[in-house]
Amino acid sequence: MRYKGMQHPRECYAGRHAVLVSMHRKADIIEPVFAAQLGLHITAQTTIDTDQFGSFTGEIPRPDTQYQTAVAKARAGMVHSGYQLGIASEGSFFPHPAIPWLTVNHELVVLVDDIHGWVLEGWATASETTAARQQVRTLADVHEFVRRVGFPYQGIVVRYQTNGVVQIHKDIDTIEALCTVVDRAHHANTSDVWLETDLRAHRNPKRRLVICEAAADLVRNAQRMCIACSAPGMRKIATVPGLPCEWCGTPTDQPSAFVYACVRCDHRVELSHPDAHTAASAEYCGVCNP
């Protein structure tokens, strides 16, 4: 049965206004995706201190889950602006479960919709990240780290301790300023001095690409309407393994389908792999590549 009054997602959101909460220029990458695909107008809200929900440099730990934090950010913007639609994103970095020396970036974008009473979400994951940390003892070490990570296009954070108090320097824009901070740290009777890549969205270009893909995933979900109630936003909740090996046909751990659930009525449906894969590479087969 079609949900009374429910429209196609573009008809639902075209011409409406949403607030996007971010101190780190995320509207620059999210707004074009939403405008082109949903016709949604976005107003950036930059005066809310989103570090209250947790900071990437660790001064304030994130108390809630990634999803809860993103929704809380969006709702803070909605309360501040009076809008019924709020957008926010939240990211995390962690070691790859199978390849520990790789760092994974997992991004979420949410659209909190108080007009219809649901939350649309989009996720994206990438192991092609710029996440590095190095102790520096000389200016030669600093220059080596700068070349490796692509500073100043990629931001760098300086971290050390003075009298047991952690000192963190961010928003450094030139190699001269970076060397000055490091030199002062070395002459201030501090602990070891470390350089880290800045993981905040406006200082980490590779992360911006993943946020953009999460926004695109949200749009794809929004365009996938529930057959039970016609609400948009069918989101992926589970993976069905078993894609057969291209050589021998043995089921592998690679996904053959995905399970999607409605954001409104929780109706579930299993859909085949969106990329129309019919076989898995033999490299994933326990028989052909034991």
Phi and psi in degrees as a GROMACS rama.xvg file:
@    title "Ramachandran Plot"
@    xaxis  label "Phi"
@    yaxis  label "Psi"
@TYPE xy
-77.182  134.183  ARG-2
-65.4282  123.774  TYR-3
-56.0893  126.298  LYS-4
84.7919  -4.4971  GLY-5
-75.3324  137.031  MET-6
-115.844  171.525  GLN-7
-60.5552  145.599  HIS-8
-49.9148  -42.0428  PRO-9
-66.669  -39.2298  ARG-10
-65.8045  -30.8863  GLU-11
-69.743  -38.5914  CYS-12
-112.89  -14.5477  TYR-13
-59.8495  128.765  ALA-14
85.2602  -8.39043  GLY-15
-83.2146  167.605  ARG-16
-120.573  136.932  HIS-17
-128.725  150.427  ALA-18
-100.568  136.439  VAL-19
-117.069  120.766  LEU-20
-94.3933  122.086  VAL-21
-170.053  139.209  SER-22
-94.2059  -2.51609  MET-23
-122.716  36.4172  HIS-24
57.6577  37.6748  ARG-25
-74.9531  -23.9984  LYS-26
-60.3563  -29.5448  ALA-27
-60.628  -30.8423  ASP-28
-103.124  -24.9413  ILE-29
-87.864  -40.1563  ILE-30
-58.3413  -43.819  GLU-31
-60.9966  -34.6555  PRO-32
-67.8762  -47.3025  VAL-33
-69.03  -37.8404  PHE-34
-65.9344  -43.6124  ALA-35
-71.2504  -38.7189  ALA-36
-95.8615  -31.0524  GLN-37
-116.434  -11.6644  LEU-38
70.5596  21.9392  GLY-39
-89.642  131.698  LEU-40
-88.8067  134.332  HIS-41
-117.847  132.387  ILE-42
-109.189  121.792  THR-43
-78.0398  131.544  ALA-44
-110.925  107.015  GLN-45
-108.412  -1.46993  THR-46
-91.7002  -10.4174  THR-47
-82.4748  127.851  ILE-48
-76.4101  97.0779  ASP-49
-74.0497  -10.8284  THR-50
-64.8901  -16.8351  ASP-51
-64.0935  -20.3776  GLN-52
-93.0563  1.51696  PHE-53
124.541  137.123  GLY-54
-115.28  147.274  SER-55
-67.6987  -25.602  PHE-56
-88.8648  2.68021  THR-57
88.7547  -1.23063  GLY-58
-61.2616  -37.0138  GLU-59
-124.002  113.478  ILE-60
-69.4307  152.058  PRO-61
-81.5729  114.892  ARG-62
-79.1854  -20.7527  PRO-63
-116.272  177.78  ASP-64
-69.5543  167.733  THR-65
-59.6158  -44.238  GLN-66
-64.9178  -48.4499  TYR-67
-60.9239  -37.2251  GLN-68
-67.5171  -43.7172  THR-69
-62.0555  -43.8756  ALA-70
-64.3623  -40.3651  VAL-71
-62.629  -40.416  ALA-72
-61.4695  -47.2831  LYS-73
-60.6182  -43.7231  ALA-74
-67.6883  -32.9711  ARG-75
-61.2027  -40.8829  ALA-76
-67.2563  -36.8132  GLY-77
-66.3185  -41.2681  MET-78
-63.8674  -41.859  VAL-79
-67.4676  -39.0435  HIS-80
-96.5196  -22.0357  SER-81
83.601  4.98545  GLY-82
-75.8928  152.708  TYR-83
-93.8985  -3.38535  GLN-84
-124.262  129.419  LEU-85
-133.512  141.491  GLY-86
-124.922  141.718  ILE-87
-156.955  162.125  ALA-88
-131.433  158.497  SER-89
-148.266  135.967  GLU-90
-122.045  163.59  GLY-91
-146.099  152.777  SER-92
-126.814  136.309  PHE-93
-158.379  160.902  PHE-94
-64.7445  143.209  PRO-95
-60.2028  133.18  HIS-96
-62.5965  -27.9412  PRO-97
-106.088  -23.2697  ALA-98
-128.175  85.5176  ILE-99
-57.6572  -25.4901  PRO-100
-80.8262  -4.19019  TRP-101
-95.3453  142.374  LEU-102
-104.313  133.463  THR-103
-104.108  136.813  VAL-104
-108.582  121.071  ASN-105
-117.42  117.526  HIS-106
-116.894  144.36  GLU-107
-128.068  135.951  LEU-108
-123.387  132.193  VAL-109
-121.367  149.111  VAL-110
-120.441  105.285  LEU-111
-86.1317  118.873  VAL-112
-116.3  100.431  ASP-113
-86.2278  -4.83321  ASP-114
-70.3916  -43.607  ILE-115
-108.052  -13.446  HIS-116
85.5806  38.5286  GLY-117
-145.95  172.278  TRP-118
-124.088  121.263  VAL-119
-91.0398  145.373  LEU-120
-139.374  153.832  GLU-121
-141.861  140.13  GLY-122
-125.283  152.416  TRP-123
-151.502  144.142  ALA-124
-132.551  140.588  THR-125
-146.423  141.04  ALA-126
-101.32  -2.2339  SER-127
-88.1039  81.8982  GLU-128
-120.54  163.553  THR-129
-112.816  90.1953  THR-130
-137.794  103.643  ALA-131
-142.457  157.445  ALA-132
-147.138  136.826  ARG-133
-150.976  135.445  GLN-134
-75.9472  137.113  GLN-135
-120.912  131.087  VAL-136
-111.662  -23.3535  ARG-137
-133.933  166.421  THR-138
-67.7297  -25.3409  LEU-139
-63.2004  -37.8144  ALA-140
-62.0538  -41.0771  ASP-141
-61.3866  -47.5962  VAL-142
-64.1083  -35.9759  HIS-143
-65.283  -42.7235  GLU-144
-66.1117  -41.0605  PHE-145
-58.5097  -45.4799  VAL-146
-65.4822  -38.4156  ARG-147
-66.8269  -38.7471  ARG-148
-97.7204  -12.9607  VAL-149
88.4084  30.9076  GLY-150
-65.1786  143.118  PHE-151
-92.624  -0.624875  PRO-152
-58.1786  -41.1572  TYR-153
-97.4935  125.961  GLN-154
-71.6939  156.805  GLY-155
-129.059  140.761  ILE-156
-112.315  136.772  VAL-157
-104.128  130.155  VAL-158
-132.209  134.381  ARG-159
-161.314  179.244  TYR-160
-123.041  142.28  GLN-161
-127.575  117.22  THR-162
53.2176  41.4342  ASN-163
80.1132  -0.49289  GLY-164
-103.062  126.579  VAL-165
-71.1997  129.913  VAL-166
-111.435  131.348  GLN-167
-129.316  125.455  ILE-168
-114.546  125.002  HIS-169
-124.444  176.06  LYS-170
58.2631  41.0739  ASP-171
-91.3968  126.177  ILE-172
-108.412  -14.4047  ASP-173
-131.734  155.961  THR-174
-64.7973  -32.8729  ILE-175
-64.6962  -43.8329  GLU-176
-66.7947  -38.2074  ALA-177
-62.9606  -46.8312  LEU-178
-63.8121  -35.6081  CYS-179
-64.1738  -43.9545  THR-180
-63.0099  -45.0293  VAL-181
-64.3826  -43.1658  VAL-182
-62.1111  -43.5124  ASP-183
-63.6531  -38.2186  ARG-184
-63.5398  -41.0535  ALA-185
-68.2097  -24.6  HIS-186
-100.009  9.48094  HIS-187
-108.548  21.6427  ALA-188
54.6059  49.1484  ASN-189
-99.3225  -179.534  THR-190
-79.2447  -167.021  SER-191
-58.8823  147.145  ASP-192
-104.322  129.728  VAL-193
-121.603  142.634  TRP-194
-106.599  138.937  LEU-195
-134.08  147.134  GLU-196
-69.6437  137.244  THR-197
-74.5191  124.28  ASP-198
-94.6958  -1.47662  LEU-199
-67.3392  148.565  ARG-200
-60.7277  -37.7596  ALA-201
-79.3566  -7.51031  HIS-202
-117.141  7.2048  ARG-203
-134.545  92.3895  ASN-204
-58.5696  -38.9979  PRO-205
-67.6114  -34.411  LYS-206
-65.6633  -35.244  ARG-207
-60.0988  -36.6223  ARG-208
-64.3368  -37.5691  LEU-209
-71.7079  -38.0108  VAL-210
-61.6167  -41.4505  ILE-211
-60.8952  -41.4691  CYS-212
-67.3218  -35.6019  GLU-213
-64.5789  -39.0303  ALA-214
-63.5542  -40.0071  ALA-215
-66.261  -35.8212  ALA-216
-65.544  -38.9988  ASP-217
-60.8597  -42.9814  LEU-218
-63.3044  -42.2419  VAL-219
-60.7179  -42.5895  ARG-220
-63.3277  -41.4966  ASN-221
-61.5937  -32.867  ALA-222
-83.502  -4.1714  GLN-223
-97.4776  101.2  ARG-224
-92.3239  145.512  MET-225
-70.2386  132.547  CYS-226
-77.2536  -13.8287  ILE-227
-87.7759  -41.9538  ALA-228
-128.651  -1.38503  CYS-229
69.9337  10.5543  SER-230
-72.8852  146.968  ALA-231
-81.6402  168.802  PRO-232
100.533  23.1246  GLY-233
-59.0686  114.991  MET-234
-111.835  150.811  ARG-235
-72.4446  127.426  LYS-236
-119.531  -12.9753  ILE-237
-158.056  155.599  ALA-238
-112.107  136.705  THR-239
-103.563  109.44  VAL-240
-75.848  176.676  PRO-241
119.284  9.28456  GLY-242
-60.368  126.282  LEU-243
-71.0112  149.17  PRO-244
-63.3434  138.915  CYS-245
-67.2734  -20.3645  GLU-246
-95.7818  -51.9999  TRP-247
-112.249  -11.147  CYS-248
85.0564  0.610683  GLY-249
-67.7733  135.878  THR-250
-60.4607  137.635  PRO-251
-113.25  179.568  THR-252
-80.3765  -4.65297  ASP-253
-70.1231  146.746  GLN-254
-67.9142  131.974  PRO-255
-100.727  -22.0251  SER-256
-161.085  169.709  ALA-257
-129.786  150.043  PHE-258
-101.462  128.318  VAL-259
-115.194  146.528  TYR-260
-127.105  145.024  ALA-261
-74.1598  142.691  CYS-262
-76.7223  -14.3562  VAL-263
-105.327  -54.4866  ARG-264
-107.27  -2.88434  CYS-265
65.6203  18.8288  ASP-266
-60.8502  141.433  HIS-267
-120.565  147.57  ARG-268
-147.831  144.227  VAL-269
-101.755  125.123  GLU-270
-121.708  145.948  LEU-271
-65.9056  165.383  SER-272
-52.9923  128.039  HIS-273
-63.5198  -22.232  PRO-274
-89.8314  8.40178  ASP-275
59.3393  34.1291  ALA-276
-70.5551  131.326  HIS-277
-108.148  -12.576  THR-278
-152.054  151.633  ALA-279
-97.0297  148.633  ALA-280
-58.6161  144.144  SER-281
-61.0089  -18.7445  ALA-282
-64.7568  -22.4634  GLU-283
-94.7623  4.17394  TYR-284
-92.5989  130.528  CYS-285
-73.1673  -16.3624  GLY-286
-91.1893  -49.5224  VAL-287
-78.747  -25.2891  CYS-288
-136.466  66.6665  ASN-289
